[in-house]
Amino acid sequence: MRKSIGVAVFVSALIVAGAVAAQGMLLDYAAETVITKYQSATCDQLRALKNEPLTDKKKMAIDFLRNDSQARVAFIDKIAAPF
């Protein structure tokens, strides 16, 4: 009985760790995209990019940031970090 509970706890921990890793990857993607976009584009290019439709990955990143306040804080810390 104890062995099966231990296995269940271990599997649950792996699932949670996988979800956290996926969120971290999505957060890193969103931050790198924003940083790269604003570092390399001119004002005219940014105006043109504003009218382009969002990709599915960008939509997922935006939804993730809207729904997770801790992720928003981490995102702002990444993109607004002092040099």
C-alpha positions in Angstrom: 0.0 0.0 0.0 2.8 2.5 0.9 4.6 1.7 -2.3 1.6 2.5 -4.5 1.1 5.8 -2.6 4.7 6.7 -3.1 4.5 5.9 -6.8 1.3 8.1 -7.1 3.1 11.0 -5.4 6.1 10.6 -7.6 4.0 10.5 -10.8 2.1 13.6 -9.6 5.3 15.4 -8.9 6.6 14.6 -12.4 3.3 15.9 -14.0 3.5 19.2 -12.0 7.2 19.6 -12.8 6.4 19.1 -16.5 3.7 21.7 -16.4 6.0 24.2 -14.7 8.7 23.6 -17.2 6.3 24.1 -20.1 5.1 27.4 -18.5 8.7 28.5 -18.1 9.4 27.7 -21.8 6.3 29.7 -22.9 7.3 32.6 -20.6 10.9 32.5 -22.0 9.5 32.5 -25.6 7.2 35.4 -25.0 10.0 37.5 -23.3 12.6 36.7 -26.0 10.1 37.6 -28.7 9.3 40.9 -27.2 12.9 41.8 -26.5 14.0 40.9 -30.0 11.1 42.7 -31.6 11.8 46.0 -29.9 15.6 45.8 -30.1 15.7 45.2 -33.8 12.8 47.0 -35.3 12.3 50.6 -36.3 9.2 52.6 -35.4 7.8 52.0 -39.0 8.4 48.3 -38.7 6.6 48.1 -35.4 3.7 50.0 -36.8 3.5 47.5 -39.6 3.8 44.5 -37.2 0.9 45.8 -35.1 -1.5 45.1 -37.9 -0.3 41.5 -38.5 -2.5 38.6 -37.0 -1.1 36.8 -34.0 0.2 33.2 -34.3 -1.3 30.5 -32.1 1.8 30.4 -30.0 1.7 34.1 -29.4 -2.0 33.9 -28.5 -1.2 31.1 -26.0 1.5 33.2 -24.4 -0.8 36.2 -24.1 -3.6 34.1 -22.5 -1.1 32.6 -20.2 0.2 36.0 -19.0 -3.4 37.3 -18.6 -4.4 34.4 -16.4 -1.2 34.0 -14.3 -0.2 37.0 -12.1 3.1 35.4 -11.1 4.0 34.8 -14.7 3.2 38.4 -15.5 5.6 39.5 -12.8 8.4 37.2 -14.1 7.7 38.4 -17.7 8.1 42.1 -16.7 11.2 41.2 -14.7 12.7 39.7 -17.8 11.8 42.3 -20.3 12.4 45.4 -18.1 15.5 44.2 -16.3 18.2 46.8 -15.9 21.2 46.4 -18.2 
